[in-house]
Amino acid sequence: MPQQPPSDKLPDDLLLVLRKRPEKSYTTFGLARKLSRPPEDIIQALLRLEEWGYKIHTTRKGEISFRSAPDLLTATEMTYGLKTKLIGRRFFAFGKVTSTNEMAAQLAEAGVYDGTVVTAEEQTHGRGRLGRSWYSPPGAGIYVSIILRPKFRAELAPGISIMTALALSETLNEYMLGKVQVKWPNDVLIEGKKVAGILTELSADGPTINQLIVGVGINVNHRAGDFPADIRDHATSIRRASGRNEQRVLLLQRFLARFEKEYSKYEKDGLARSRTRLKAYSSLLGHDVTLVSGTDTITGHAVDIDREGRLVLRTKEGKASIASGEVTVSSAKPRASD
Ligand code: BTN
């Protein structure tokens, strides 16, 4: 697989023409005229596209038409058909990076626009929550970071992870109807195994946010044996759960569109308009849980997620609302009263 996406203008322009009307056939001369380039340049550009995995059909008479695109998270593929106004309108696609969150932080420091999206085909040091790593082999998963420059105060930043978990769950639910759950605060599960994770990193001066980087890893086309032994029993992928390969480009486009919708609601009303949907996806509500938050351990019955995205537990001492932590379920069955 190529490690850097195509970036020159002629293949991109040529692609746009071919894709706009895939049913139409062109001659090399016709394309040369249309793009104001010599025919030899067109032939070179077509060869480049084929090298990248584009399928271009040429008849014996030399008529050319578009057949299919490779499933590469390139800026060209991602922005073609992306239905967003802000998120992903600026796009940086890398082959191999240490971590897209790290790249995004550097780009944000350099002043890139709100809504810029960074992807990679592979991460060598994908970062997870709580200092863990995120397994990021080439081509199989989606590794994406969204750079946000919100106007709201820094204390509202943690809710963005929960909002992202909702956008992600609703997207994955289109592929795995009824099987997707959110393990509060922001792990996304299919059939109890982790399929996606979110790592939000904030840079702020007191209450003022400089930038918020929302990093999302989705296991898409991994086979069971692709996962390292230590995570194989707890991790899954869409392919592992459904038996089908999915197009990463389409999945990411759908996710970014949902993310944009949820984000604009969040900017206006916080989680108020997403809470009911969030609760419907929760894997914890109705269960006895143990929650570790810093040095505290709390056990209780998970009864609610409040407007701030906190998990509400009924404990022996009364109700407790917790903003962050690691949860384990201690009872498999919900109580009859819930
Ligand atoms: C977790 O569940 O622990 C969070 C995992 C987040 C992984 C993503 S992959 C894209 C982005 N870049 C990173 O280095 N991490 C996040």
Boltz pocket constraint, residues with backbone or C-beta under 6 A from the ligand:
constraints:
  - pocket:
      binder: B
      contacts: [[A, 98], [A, 99], [A, 100], [A, 101], [A, 102], [A, 123], [A, 125], [A, 126], [A, 127], [A, 128], [A, 129], [A, 130], [A, 132], [A, 133], [A, 134], [A, 142], [A, 143], [A, 144], [A, 145], [A, 186], [A, 187], [A, 196], [A, 197], [A, 198], [A, 199], [A, 215], [A, 216], [A, 217], [A, 218]]
      max_distance: 6.0
